[in-house]
């Protein structure tokens, strides 16, 4: 078992929720007489940007702003979180990671291709338990929180990509057959008890990932592409990682 020593969502997480107005993520000015072009909608959530922002603060040795009020639309803090959201998607490879997992079964399976050719498919349960968890454990053992992509929908429809979620793992415990991963969830600010719990002993079958947040989890993976940026645009931050 292990935790990132000194990290707690109630202390190190952003204190405002992942709740944003019905406004574009990005507004691109255009030359007259053309209107601005808008991209995305903050109302669908900025979870990945908030997770990366918390990691940025930790790497900078800073505590988050004390405010529980979300930054105004198009403020420097808002724009920074939106940019970090885009970074968290790691376009295009990160998006394809989500999309490929969305189409997998939860259990290992065999499918028939081109008549009699049989191909084995590794399900999201096996990928989570045998591929994701070793990286998550080693990252936390090195005293670094690990950003996670939660796959919450089984679909081949690209429009469903936005249904997935991102959180930050800061602790884990293996006890007998059960594994618990403690996370900061931007949807639940200030809550130190949010966790994913599952039985890790049957990865080839369908594993139930019990979550104290609001999502149904089919599997999850570490966002290994995270790279730190300066969190100064958040404003109101103070020294003191621990």
C-alpha positions in Angstrom: 0.0 0.0 0.0 1.1 3.6 -0.4 0.1 7.2 -0.4 1.7 10.3 -1.8 2.8 11.7 1.6 1.3 15.1 2.4 -1.2 15.1 -0.5 -4.9 15.3 0.3 -7.7 16.5 -2.1 -9.0 18.8 0.6 -5.6 20.5 0.8 -4.1 20.2 -2.6 -7.1 19.9 -4.9 -8.9 22.8 -6.4 -11.6 23.9 -4.0 -14.2 24.7 -6.6 -16.2 22.1 -8.5 -16.1 20.9 -12.1 -19.2 23.0 -12.8 -18.9 25.6 -15.5 -21.3 27.8 -17.5 -22.6 27.1 -20.9 -19.8 28.9 -22.6 -17.3 28.0 -25.3 -14.0 26.5 -24.1 -12.1 28.5 -26.7 -13.1 31.6 -28.7 -11.0 32.3 -31.8 -11.2 35.9 -33.2 -11.7 36.2 -36.9 -11.0 39.1 -39.2 -14.0 41.4 -40.0 -16.7 40.8 -41.0 -16.6 37.2 -39.8 -17.8 36.4 -36.3 -15.6 34.6 -33.8 -15.3 30.8 -34.0 -16.2 28.9 -30.8 -14.8 25.5 -29.9 -16.2 23.2 -27.2 -18.5 23.8 -24.3 -17.3 24.3 -20.7 -20.6 23.0 -19.4 -19.6 19.5 -20.3 -16.7 19.7 -17.8 -13.1 20.5 -17.6 -12.0 17.6 -15.4 -8.7 16.8 -17.2 -7.7 20.4 -17.1 -8.4 20.6 -13.3 -6.4 17.3 -12.7 -3.4 18.6 -14.7 -3.7 22.0 -12.9 -3.5 20.2 -9.5 -0.4 18.4 -10.6 1.1 21.6 -11.9 0.6 23.2 -8.5 2.2 20.2 -6.7 5.2 20.3 -9.0 5.6 24.0 -8.4 5.4 23.6 -4.6 2.2 25.7 -4.5 -1.1 25.3 -2.8 -4.3 26.1 -4.8 -6.3 29.3 -4.5 -8.4 29.3 -1.4 -11.5 30.4 -3.3 -14.5 28.0 -3.8 -15.8 30.1 -6.7 -15.0 29.0 -10.2 -12.9 31.3 -12.3 -15.0 33.6 -14.6 -15.4 32.6 -18.3 -12.4 33.7 -20.4 -10.4 34.8 -17.3 -6.7 33.8 -17.3 -7.4 30.9 -14.9 -10.3 29.7 -17.0 -8.1 29.8 -20.2 -5.3 28.0 -18.4 -7.6 25.1 -17.2 -9.0 24.8 -20.7 -5.5 24.6 -22.2 -4.6 22.0 -19.6 -7.8 20.1 -20.6 -6.6 20.0 -24.2 -3.1 18.9 -22.9 -4.8 16.1 -20.9 -6.3 14.7 -24.1 -2.9 14.4 -25.8 -4.4 14.8 -29.2 -4.5 12.6 -31.2 -2.9 9.6 -29.4 -4.7 10.2 -26.1 -8.1 10.5 -27.7 -7.5 7.3 -29.6 -6.5 5.6 -26.3 -9.9 6.5 -24.9 -11.7 5.6 -28.1 -10.0 2.1 -28.4 -10.9 1.3 -24.8 -14.5 2.4 -25.4 -14.9 -0.4 -28.0 -13.4 -3.2 -26.0 -15.4 -5.8 -24.0 -14.9 -5.7 -20.2 -13.8 -9.4 -20.2 -11.2 -11.1 -22.4 -12.8 -12.6 -25.5 -12.1 -14.2 -28.8 -13.5 -12.8 -32.1 -13.7 -14.3 -35.5 -12.1 -12.3 -38.3 -12.1 -13.3 -42.0 -13.9 -16.6 -41.6 -12.0 -19.0 -39.4 -9.3 -16.7 -38.1 -9.7 -16.3 -34.3 -8.2 -13.2 -32.6 -7.9 -12.8 -28.8 -9.1 -9.5 -27.4 -7.9 -8.3 -24.0 -10.7 -6.6 -22.1 -10.7 -3.4 -20.1 -10.7 -5.4 -16.8 -7.4 -7.2 -17.7 -5.8 -4.1 -19.1 -6.6 -2.1 -15.9 -5.5 -4.8 -13.5 -2.4 -6.1 -15.3 -1.2 -3.1 -17.3 -2.5 0.1 -15.6 -2.2 -0.8 -12.0 1.6 -1.6 -12.0 2.3 1.9 -13.4 -0.1 3.5 -11.0 1.5 1.8 -8.0 5.0 2.6 -9.1 4.1 6.3 -9.7 2.5 6.6 -6.3 5.4 4.7 -4.6 7.7 7.4 -6.1 5.6 10.0 -4.3 3.9 11.4 -7.4 0.1 11.4 -7.9 -1.0 9.7 -11.1 -3.6 11.2 -13.5 -6.1 8.6 -14.6 -8.5 8.4 -17.6 -11.7 6.6 -16.5 -13.5 4.9 -19.3 -17.2 5.1 -18.5 -19.0 4.2 -21.7 -18.9 1.3 -24.2 -19.5 2.8 -27.6 -18.1 3.1 -31.1 -19.6 6.6 -31.4 -16.9 9.3 -31.2 -19.5 11.8 -29.9 -19.5 9.7 -26.6 -15.9 10.5 -25.9 -17.0 13.3 -23.7 -18.8 10.9 -21.4 -15.4 9.7 -20.0 -13.8 11.2 -16.9 -10.4 12.1 -15.5 -9.2 11.9 -11.8 -5.9 12.0 -9.9 -4.8 8.9 -8.0 -2.8 9.7 -4.8 -3.0 6.4 -2.9 -3.6 2.7 -3.2 -4.0 -0.3 -1.0 -3.9 -4.0 -1.8 -5.7 -6.1 0.9 -6.3 -9.8 0.1 -8.3 -10.0 -3.1 -9.2 -6.3 -3.0 -7.5 -3.2 -4.4 -8.5 0.4 -3.5 -7.3 3.4 -5.4 -7.8 6.8 -3.7 -8.4 9.7 -6.0 -9.0 13.4 -6.2 -12.2 13.9 -8.3 -12.8 17.4 -9.6 -16.5 16.7 -9.4 -16.2 16.2 -5.6 -13.9 19.0 -4.3 -12.6 18.7 -0.7 -13.5 15.0 -0.4 -10.6 12.9 0.8 -12.6 9.7 0.7 -13.3 9.2 -3.0 -12.0 5.8 -4.1 -12.2 3.0 -6.7 -12.4 -0.5 -5.2 -12.2 -3.8 -7.0 -11.4 -7.5 -6.8 -8.1 -8.0 -8.7 -8.2 -11.8 -8.7 -10.1 -12.5 -12.0 -8.8 -10.0 -14.6 -9.9 -12.2 -17.5 -13.5 -11.8 -16.5 -15.6 -8.7 -16.0 -14.4 -6.8 -13.0 -16.8 -4.6 -11.1 -15.1 -1.3 -10.3 -17.0 0.2 -7.4 -16.7 4.0 -7.2 -17.7 6.4 -4.6 -18.0 9.1 -7.2 -20.8 9.4 -9.7 -19.4 7.4 -12.6 -19.7 3.8 -13.8 -16.2 2.7 -14.5 -15.4 0.0 -17.2 -11.6 0.4 -16.8 -8.9 3.1 -16.3 -5.4 3.9 -17.5 -2.6 6.3 -16.4 -2.2 9.5 -18.5 1.6 8.9 -18.8 1.9 11.9 -21.1 1.5 14.5 -18.4 4.2 17.3 -18.5 4.3 20.2 -15.9 3.4 23.8 -16.8 3.5 27.0 -14.8 0.2 27.3 -12.8 0.6 31.1 -12.2 -2.5 31.9 -14.3 -4.6 30.3 -11.6 -3.9 33.3 -9.3 -4.1 33.4 -5.6 -1.7 30.4 -5.1 0.5 30.3 -2.0 3.8 28.5 -1.3 3.7 25.2 0.6 3.4 21.8 -1.1 3.0 20.0 2.2 
